[in-house]
């Protein structure tokens, strides 16, 4: 179900693959070889994490 895992008791959590994609994306966003400032790196990361949390925040 689009990145969610539904457990037998009815609990919902992010799927393991979704968490791995999150980790990979965060590492890519913090790559120091980008030609952006530290503030821009932080803003990119913050936007991504906020969006991820808004999507997966419905999980228990």
N, CA, C and O atoms as a Maestro MAE file, in Angstrom:
{
 s_m_m2io_version
 :::
 2.0.0
}

f_m_ct {
 s_m_title
 :::
 protein
 m_atom[240] {
  # First column is atom index #
  i_m_mmod_type
  r_m_x_coord
  r_m_y_coord
  r_m_z_coord
  i_m_residue_number
  s_m_chain_name
  s_m_pdb_residue_name
  s_m_pdb_atom_name
  i_m_atomic_number
  :::
  1 25 0.845 -1.188 0.000 1 A "UNK " " N  " 7
  2 3 0.000 0.000 0.000 1 A "UNK " " CA " 6
  3 2 0.889 1.250 0.000 1 A "UNK " " C  " 6
  4 15 0.991 1.913 1.032 1 A "UNK " " O  " 8
  5 25 1.503 1.576 -1.066 2 A "UNK " " N  " 7
  6 3 2.290 2.791 -1.282 2 A "UNK " " CA " 6
  7 2 3.267 3.120 -0.148 2 A "UNK " " C  " 6
  8 15 3.266 4.232 0.379 2 A "UNK " " O  " 8
  9 25 4.084 2.157 0.214 3 A "UNK " " N  " 7
  10 3 5.122 2.411 1.196 3 A "UNK " " CA " 6
  11 2 4.737 2.146 2.630 3 A "UNK " " C  " 6
  12 15 5.515 2.427 3.541 3 A "UNK " " O  " 8
  13 25 3.557 1.614 2.848 4 A "UNK " " N  " 7
  14 3 3.120 1.298 4.205 4 A "UNK " " CA " 6
  15 2 3.082 -0.206 4.400 4 A "UNK " " C  " 6
  16 15 2.941 -0.972 3.447 4 A "UNK " " O  " 8
  17 25 3.208 -0.607 5.636 5 A "UNK " " N  " 7
  18 3 3.060 -2.005 6.011 5 A "UNK " " CA " 6
  19 2 1.920 -2.080 7.011 5 A "UNK " " C  " 6
  20 15 1.880 -1.326 7.983 5 A "UNK " " O  " 8
  21 25 0.997 -2.993 6.764 6 A "UNK " " N  " 7
  22 3 -0.141 -3.186 7.674 6 A "UNK " " CA " 6
  23 2 0.113 -4.484 8.441 6 A "UNK " " C  " 6
  24 15 0.251 -5.553 7.846 6 A "UNK " " O  " 8
  25 25 0.172 -4.373 9.759 7 A "UNK " " N  " 7
  26 3 0.458 -5.511 10.621 7 A "UNK " " CA " 6
  27 2 -0.837 -6.232 10.974 7 A "UNK " " C  " 6
  28 15 -1.918 -5.656 10.852 7 A "UNK " " O  " 8
  29 25 -0.739 -7.490 11.413 8 A "UNK " " N  " 7
  30 3 -1.937 -8.265 11.735 8 A "UNK " " CA " 6
  31 2 -2.858 -7.595 12.760 8 A "UNK " " C  " 6
  32 15 -4.077 -7.752 12.677 8 A "UNK " " O  " 8
  33 25 -2.313 -6.866 13.704 9 A "UNK " " N  " 7
  34 3 -3.143 -6.219 14.723 9 A "UNK " " CA " 6
  35 2 -3.800 -4.932 14.233 9 A "UNK " " C  " 6
  36 15 -4.510 -4.269 14.989 9 A "UNK " " O  " 8
  37 25 -3.567 -4.581 12.980 10 A "UNK " " N  " 7
  38 3 -4.150 -3.368 12.426 10 A "UNK " " CA " 6
  39 2 -3.244 -2.154 12.502 10 A "UNK " " C  " 6
  40 15 -3.621 -1.069 12.059 10 A "UNK " " O  " 8
  41 25 -2.059 -2.324 13.057 11 A "UNK " " N  " 7
  42 3 -1.110 -1.218 13.137 11 A "UNK " " CA " 6
  43 2 -0.494 -0.969 11.763 11 A "UNK " " C  " 6
  44 15 -0.287 -1.897 10.982 11 A "UNK " " O  " 8
  45 25 -0.211 0.277 11.491 12 A "UNK " " N  " 7
  46 3 0.372 0.671 10.215 12 A "UNK " " CA " 6
  47 2 1.740 1.286 10.479 12 A "UNK " " C  " 6
  48 15 1.903 2.075 11.410 12 A "UNK " " O  " 8
  49 25 2.727 0.923 9.653 13 A "UNK " " N  " 7
  50 3 4.072 1.484 9.778 13 A "UNK " " CA " 6
  51 2 4.665 1.647 8.386 13 A "UNK " " C  " 6
  52 15 4.202 1.022 7.432 13 A "UNK " " O  " 8
  53 25 5.692 2.490 8.267 14 A "UNK " " N  " 7
  54 3 6.375 2.595 6.974 14 A "UNK " " CA " 6
  55 2 7.038 1.264 6.626 14 A "UNK " " C  " 6
  56 15 7.546 0.566 7.504 14 A "UNK " " O  " 8
  57 25 7.028 0.921 5.348 15 A "UNK " " N  " 7
  58 3 7.663 -0.311 4.890 15 A "UNK " " CA " 6
  59 2 9.185 -0.180 5.013 15 A "UNK " " C  " 6
  60 15 9.718 0.926 4.933 15 A "UNK " " O  " 8
  61 25 9.879 -1.293 5.204 16 A "UNK " " N  " 7
  62 3 11.345 -1.243 5.310 16 A "UNK " " CA " 6
  63 2 12.005 -0.601 4.084 16 A "UNK " " C  " 6
  64 15 12.991 0.122 4.230 16 A "UNK " " O  " 8
  65 25 11.485 -0.850 2.894 17 A "UNK " " N  " 7
  66 3 12.058 -0.233 1.694 17 A "UNK " " CA " 6
  67 2 11.889 1.279 1.721 17 A "UNK " " C  " 6
  68 15 12.761 2.006 1.244 17 A "UNK " " O  " 8
  69 25 10.785 1.760 2.270 18 A "UNK " " N  " 7
  70 3 10.554 3.204 2.361 18 A "UNK " " CA " 6
  71 2 11.578 3.843 3.297 18 A "UNK " " C  " 6
  72 15 12.062 4.944 3.036 18 A "UNK " " O  " 8
  73 25 11.897 3.163 4.366 19 A "UNK " " N  " 7
  74 3 12.883 3.685 5.314 19 A "UNK " " CA " 6
  75 2 14.273 3.688 4.685 19 A "UNK " " C  " 6
  76 15 15.042 4.628 4.884 19 A "UNK " " O  " 8
  77 25 14.597 2.645 3.930 20 A "UNK " " N  " 7
  78 3 15.887 2.611 3.237 20 A "UNK " " CA " 6
  79 2 15.989 3.739 2.210 20 A "UNK " " C  " 6
  80 15 17.039 4.368 2.082 20 A "UNK " " O  " 8
  81 25 14.900 3.998 1.475 21 A "UNK " " N  " 7
  82 3 14.900 5.108 0.521 21 A "UNK " " CA " 6
  83 2 15.075 6.440 1.236 21 A "UNK " " C  " 6
  84 15 15.760 7.329 0.731 21 A "UNK " " O  " 8
  85 25 14.462 6.584 2.408 22 A "UNK " " N  " 7
  86 3 14.627 7.800 3.201 22 A "UNK " " CA " 6
  87 2 16.098 7.993 3.556 22 A "UNK " " C  " 6
  88 15 16.641 9.082 3.371 22 A "UNK " " O  " 8
  89 25 16.738 6.958 4.058 23 A "UNK " " N  " 7
  90 3 18.146 7.045 4.454 23 A "UNK " " CA " 6
  91 2 19.028 7.394 3.255 23 A "UNK " " C  " 6
  92 15 19.916 8.240 3.359 23 A "UNK " " O  " 8
  93 25 18.781 6.744 2.122 24 A "UNK " " N  " 7
  94 3 19.568 7.017 0.916 24 A "UNK " " CA " 6
  95 2 19.391 8.456 0.459 24 A "UNK " " C  " 6
  96 15 20.359 9.116 0.081 24 A "UNK " " O  " 8
  97 25 18.167 8.937 0.493 25 A "UNK " " N  " 7
  98 3 17.885 10.303 0.034 25 A "UNK " " CA " 6
  99 2 18.512 11.338 0.971 25 A "UNK " " C  " 6
  100 15 19.056 12.342 0.511 25 A "UNK " " O  " 8
  101 25 18.438 11.096 2.277 26 A "UNK " " N  " 7
  102 3 19.039 12.023 3.242 26 A "UNK " " CA " 6
  103 2 20.549 12.084 3.032 26 A "UNK " " C  " 6
  104 15 21.140 13.163 3.079 26 A "UNK " " O  " 8
  105 25 21.175 10.933 2.802 27 A "UNK " " N  " 7
  106 3 22.623 10.926 2.540 27 A "UNK " " CA " 6
  107 2 22.937 11.714 1.271 27 A "UNK " " C  " 6
  108 15 23.914 12.461 1.230 27 A "UNK " " O  " 8
  109 25 22.120 11.550 0.246 28 A "UNK " " N  " 7
  110 3 22.338 12.276 -1.008 28 A "UNK " " CA " 6
  111 2 22.142 13.779 -0.812 28 A "UNK " " C  " 6
  112 15 22.874 14.583 -1.388 28 A "UNK " " O  " 8
  113 25 21.163 14.153 -0.004 29 A "UNK " " N  " 7
  114 3 20.917 15.576 0.231 29 A "UNK " " CA " 6
  115 2 22.053 16.228 1.013 29 A "UNK " " C  " 6
  116 15 22.328 17.415 0.836 29 A "UNK " " O  " 8
  117 25 22.713 15.459 1.874 30 A "UNK " " N  " 7
  118 3 23.804 16.005 2.685 30 A "UNK " " CA " 6
  119 2 25.164 15.845 2.024 30 A "UNK " " C  " 6
  120 15 26.187 16.100 2.659 30 A "UNK " " O  " 8
  121 25 25.198 15.429 0.763 31 A "UNK " " N  " 7
  122 3 26.466 15.255 0.048 31 A "UNK " " CA " 6
  123 2 27.172 16.603 -0.058 31 A "UNK " " C  " 6
  124 15 26.632 17.550 -0.630 31 A "UNK " " O  " 8
  125 25 28.354 16.682 0.483 32 A "UNK " " N  " 7
  126 3 29.097 17.950 0.542 32 A "UNK " " CA " 6
  127 2 29.642 18.373 -0.814 32 A "UNK " " C  " 6
  128 15 30.109 19.502 -0.962 32 A "UNK " " O  " 8
  129 25 29.592 17.490 -1.804 33 A "UNK " " N  " 7
  130 3 30.132 17.827 -3.124 33 A "UNK " " CA " 6
  131 2 29.177 18.683 -3.947 33 A "UNK " " C  " 6
  132 15 29.515 19.082 -5.061 33 A "UNK " " O  " 8
  133 25 28.013 18.966 -3.427 34 A "UNK " " N  " 7
  134 3 27.077 19.840 -4.114 34 A "UNK " " CA " 6
  135 2 27.581 21.273 -4.006 34 A "UNK " " C  " 6
  136 15 28.224 21.643 -3.024 34 A "UNK " " O  " 8
  137 25 27.289 22.064 -5.011 35 A "UNK " " N  " 7
  138 3 27.734 23.462 -4.965 35 A "UNK " " CA " 6
  139 2 26.621 24.344 -4.407 35 A "UNK " " C  " 6
  140 15 26.119 25.238 -5.088 35 A "UNK " " O  " 8
  141 25 26.248 24.077 -3.166 36 A "UNK " " N  " 7
  142 3 25.232 24.870 -2.470 36 A "UNK " " CA " 6
  143 2 25.762 25.219 -1.078 36 A "UNK " " C  " 6
  144 15 26.694 24.588 -0.577 36 A "UNK " " O  " 8
  145 25 25.163 26.213 -0.478 37 A "UNK " " N  " 7
  146 3 25.594 26.627 0.858 37 A "UNK " " CA " 6
  147 2 25.047 25.671 1.918 37 A "UNK " " C  " 6
  148 15 24.164 24.858 1.649 37 A "UNK " " O  " 8
  149 25 25.585 25.788 3.106 38 A "UNK " " N  " 7
  150 3 25.116 24.967 4.214 38 A "UNK " " CA " 6
  151 2 23.643 25.216 4.493 38 A "UNK " " C  " 6
  152 15 22.896 24.282 4.786 38 A "UNK " " O  " 8
  153 25 23.228 26.466 4.404 39 A "UNK " " N  " 7
  154 3 21.814 26.797 4.627 39 A "UNK " " CA " 6
  155 2 20.931 26.129 3.571 39 A "UNK " " C  " 6
  156 15 19.853 25.631 3.895 39 A "UNK " " O  " 8
  157 25 21.372 26.114 2.327 40 A "UNK " " N  " 7
  158 3 20.596 25.465 1.275 40 A "UNK " " CA " 6
  159 2 20.522 23.957 1.492 40 A "UNK " " C  " 6
  160 15 19.479 23.345 1.264 40 A "UNK " " O  " 8
  161 25 21.636 23.354 1.936 41 A "UNK " " N  " 7
  162 3 21.619 21.931 2.262 41 A "UNK " " CA " 6
  163 2 20.611 21.643 3.362 41 A "UNK " " C  " 6
  164 15 19.832 20.693 3.276 41 A "UNK " " O  " 8
  165 25 20.635 22.476 4.400 42 A "UNK " " N  " 7
  166 3 19.699 22.296 5.513 42 A "UNK " " CA " 6
  167 2 18.260 22.446 5.050 42 A "UNK " " C  " 6
  168 15 17.393 21.668 5.449 42 A "UNK " " O  " 8
  169 25 18.000 23.443 4.209 43 A "UNK " " N  " 7
  170 3 16.638 23.678 3.721 43 A "UNK " " CA " 6
  171 2 16.140 22.520 2.858 43 A "UNK " " C  " 6
  172 15 14.976 22.131 2.952 43 A "UNK " " O  " 8
  173 25 17.025 21.965 2.011 44 A "UNK " " N  " 7
  174 3 16.646 20.809 1.193 44 A "UNK " " CA " 6
  175 2 16.262 19.639 2.086 44 A "UNK " " C  " 6
  176 15 15.229 18.999 1.891 44 A "UNK " " O  " 8
  177 25 17.121 19.373 3.074 45 A "UNK " " N  " 7
  178 3 16.868 18.271 3.979 45 A "UNK " " CA " 6
  179 2 15.575 18.485 4.745 45 A "UNK " " C  " 6
  180 15 14.779 17.558 4.894 45 A "UNK " " O  " 8
  181 25 15.363 19.693 5.228 46 A "UNK " " N  " 7
  182 3 14.167 19.989 6.019 46 A "UNK " " CA " 6
  183 2 12.898 19.809 5.195 46 A "UNK " " C  " 6
  184 15 11.913 19.261 5.690 46 A "UNK " " O  " 8
  185 25 12.907 20.263 3.945 47 A "UNK " " N  " 7
  186 3 11.736 20.082 3.073 47 A "UNK " " CA " 6
  187 2 11.455 18.604 2.842 47 A "UNK " " C  " 6
  188 15 10.304 18.171 2.885 47 A "UNK " " O  " 8
  189 25 12.502 17.837 2.597 48 A "UNK " " N  " 7
  190 3 12.309 16.407 2.340 48 A "UNK " " CA " 6
  191 2 11.771 15.698 3.577 48 A "UNK " " C  " 6
  192 15 10.816 14.928 3.481 48 A "UNK " " O  " 8
  193 25 12.373 15.949 4.732 49 A "UNK " " N  " 7
  194 3 11.931 15.290 5.966 49 A "UNK " " CA " 6
  195 2 10.508 15.697 6.324 49 A "UNK " " C  " 6
  196 15 9.715 14.860 6.754 49 A "UNK " " O  " 8
  197 25 10.178 16.964 6.152 50 A "UNK " " N  " 7
  198 3 8.819 17.428 6.454 50 A "UNK " " CA " 6
  199 2 7.807 16.729 5.549 50 A "UNK " " C  " 6
  200 15 6.760 16.281 6.017 50 A "UNK " " O  " 8
  201 25 8.114 16.637 4.260 51 A "UNK " " N  " 7
  202 3 7.217 15.941 3.331 51 A "UNK " " CA " 6
  203 2 7.088 14.470 3.664 51 A "UNK " " C  " 6
  204 15 5.993 13.910 3.619 51 A "UNK " " O  " 8
  205 25 8.215 13.837 4.001 52 A "UNK " " N  " 7
  206 3 8.188 12.422 4.355 52 A "UNK " " CA " 6
  207 2 7.347 12.209 5.604 52 A "UNK " " C  " 6
  208 15 6.534 11.287 5.667 52 A "UNK " " O  " 8
  209 25 7.545 13.060 6.587 53 A "UNK " " N  " 7
  210 3 6.796 12.925 7.842 53 A "UNK " " CA " 6
  211 2 5.304 13.178 7.613 53 A "UNK " " C  " 6
  212 15 4.467 12.491 8.199 53 A "UNK " " O  " 8
  213 25 4.967 14.139 6.782 54 A "UNK " " N  " 7
  214 3 3.551 14.391 6.501 54 A "UNK " " CA " 6
  215 2 2.906 13.190 5.827 54 A "UNK " " C  " 6
  216 15 1.740 12.892 6.086 54 A "UNK " " O  " 8
  217 25 3.639 12.501 4.972 55 A "UNK " " N  " 7
  218 3 3.089 11.336 4.291 55 A "UNK " " CA " 6
  219 2 3.007 10.124 5.217 55 A "UNK " " C  " 6
  220 15 1.974 9.459 5.285 55 A "UNK " " O  " 8
  221 25 4.094 9.842 5.926 56 A "UNK " " N  " 7
  222 3 4.163 8.656 6.769 56 A "UNK " " CA " 6
  223 2 3.741 8.916 8.204 56 A "UNK " " C  " 6
  224 15 3.736 7.989 9.013 56 A "UNK " " O  " 8
  225 25 3.392 10.130 8.538 57 A "UNK " " N  " 7
  226 3 2.979 10.461 9.899 57 A "UNK " " CA " 6
  227 2 1.680 9.791 10.327 57 A "UNK " " C  " 6
  228 15 1.371 9.731 11.517 57 A "UNK " " O  " 8
  229 25 0.926 9.290 9.364 58 A "UNK " " N  " 7
  230 3 -0.321 8.618 9.686 58 A "UNK " " CA " 6
  231 2 -0.098 7.219 10.265 58 A "UNK " " C  " 6
  232 15 -0.995 6.632 10.870 58 A "UNK " " O  " 8
  233 25 1.109 6.701 10.067 59 A "UNK " " N  " 7
  234 3 1.425 5.380 10.603 59 A "UNK " " CA " 6
  235 2 1.535 5.457 12.127 59 A "UNK " " C  " 6
  236 15 1.835 6.510 12.690 59 A "UNK " " O  " 8
  237 25 1.290 4.347 12.767 60 A "UNK " " N  " 7
  238 3 1.356 4.296 14.240 60 A "UNK " " CA " 6
  239 2 2.780 4.366 14.700 60 A "UNK " " C  " 6
  240 15 3.042 4.336 15.903 60 A "UNK " " O  " 8
  :::
 }
 m_bond[239] {
  # First column is bond index #
  i_m_from
  i_m_to
  i_m_order
  :::
  1 1 2 1
  2 2 3 1
  3 3 4 2
  4 3 5 1
  5 5 6 1
  6 6 7 1
  7 7 8 2
  8 7 9 1
  9 9 10 1
  10 10 11 1
  11 11 12 2
  12 11 13 1
  13 13 14 1
  14 14 15 1
  15 15 16 2
  16 15 17 1
  17 17 18 1
  18 18 19 1
  19 19 20 2
  20 19 21 1
  21 21 22 1
  22 22 23 1
  23 23 24 2
  24 23 25 1
  25 25 26 1
  26 26 27 1
  27 27 28 2
  28 27 29 1
  29 29 30 1
  30 30 31 1
  31 31 32 2
  32 31 33 1
  33 33 34 1
  34 34 35 1
  35 35 36 2
  36 35 37 1
  37 37 38 1
  38 38 39 1
  39 39 40 2
  40 39 41 1
  41 41 42 1
  42 42 43 1
  43 43 44 2
  44 43 45 1
  45 45 46 1
  46 46 47 1
  47 47 48 2
  48 47 49 1
  49 49 50 1
  50 50 51 1
  51 51 52 2
  52 51 53 1
  53 53 54 1
  54 54 55 1
  55 55 56 2
  56 55 57 1
  57 57 58 1
  58 58 59 1
  59 59 60 2
  60 59 61 1
  61 61 62 1
  62 62 63 1
  63 63 64 2
  64 63 65 1
  65 65 66 1
  66 66 67 1
  67 67 68 2
  68 67 69 1
  69 69 70 1
  70 70 71 1
  71 71 72 2
  72 71 73 1
  73 73 74 1
  74 74 75 1
  75 75 76 2
  76 75 77 1
  77 77 78 1
  78 78 79 1
  79 79 80 2
  80 79 81 1
  81 81 82 1
  82 82 83 1
  83 83 84 2
  84 83 85 1
  85 85 86 1
  86 86 87 1
  87 87 88 2
  88 87 89 1
  89 89 90 1
  90 90 91 1
  91 91 92 2
  92 91 93 1
  93 93 94 1
  94 94 95 1
  95 95 96 2
  96 95 97 1
  97 97 98 1
  98 98 99 1
  99 99 100 2
  100 99 101 1
  101 101 102 1
  102 102 103 1
  103 103 104 2
  104 103 105 1
  105 105 106 1
  106 106 107 1
  107 107 108 2
  108 107 109 1
  109 109 110 1
  110 110 111 1
  111 111 112 2
  112 111 113 1
  113 113 114 1
  114 114 115 1
  115 115 116 2
  116 115 117 1
  117 117 118 1
  118 118 119 1
  119 119 120 2
  120 119 121 1
  121 121 122 1
  122 122 123 1
  123 123 124 2
  124 123 125 1
  125 125 126 1
  126 126 127 1
  127 127 128 2
  128 127 129 1
  129 129 130 1
  130 130 131 1
  131 131 132 2
  132 131 133 1
  133 133 134 1
  134 134 135 1
  135 135 136 2
  136 135 137 1
  137 137 138 1
  138 138 139 1
  139 139 140 2
  140 139 141 1
  141 141 142 1
  142 142 143 1
  143 143 144 2
  144 143 145 1
  145 145 146 1
  146 146 147 1
  147 147 148 2
  148 147 149 1
  149 149 150 1
  150 150 151 1
  151 151 152 2
  152 151 153 1
  153 153 154 1
  154 154 155 1
  155 155 156 2
  156 155 157 1
  157 157 158 1
  158 158 159 1
  159 159 160 2
  160 159 161 1
  161 161 162 1
  162 162 163 1
  163 163 164 2
  164 163 165 1
  165 165 166 1
  166 166 167 1
  167 167 168 2
  168 167 169 1
  169 169 170 1
  170 170 171 1
  171 171 172 2
  172 171 173 1
  173 173 174 1
  174 174 175 1
  175 175 176 2
  176 175 177 1
  177 177 178 1
  178 178 179 1
  179 179 180 2
  180 179 181 1
  181 181 182 1
  182 182 183 1
  183 183 184 2
  184 183 185 1
  185 185 186 1
  186 186 187 1
  187 187 188 2
  188 187 189 1
  189 189 190 1
  190 190 191 1
  191 191 192 2
  192 191 193 1
  193 193 194 1
  194 194 195 1
  195 195 196 2
  196 195 197 1
  197 197 198 1
  198 198 199 1
  199 199 200 2
  200 199 201 1
  201 201 202 1
  202 202 203 1
  203 203 204 2
  204 203 205 1
  205 205 206 1
  206 206 207 1
  207 207 208 2
  208 207 209 1
  209 209 210 1
  210 210 211 1
  211 211 212 2
  212 211 213 1
  213 213 214 1
  214 214 215 1
  215 215 216 2
  216 215 217 1
  217 217 218 1
  218 218 219 1
  219 219 220 2
  220 219 221 1
  221 221 222 1
  222 222 223 1
  223 223 224 2
  224 223 225 1
  225 225 226 1
  226 226 227 1
  227 227 228 2
  228 227 229 1
  229 229 230 1
  230 230 231 1
  231 231 232 2
  232 231 233 1
  233 233 234 1
  234 234 235 1
  235 235 236 2
  236 235 237 1
  237 237 238 1
  238 238 239 1
  239 239 240 2
  :::
 }
}
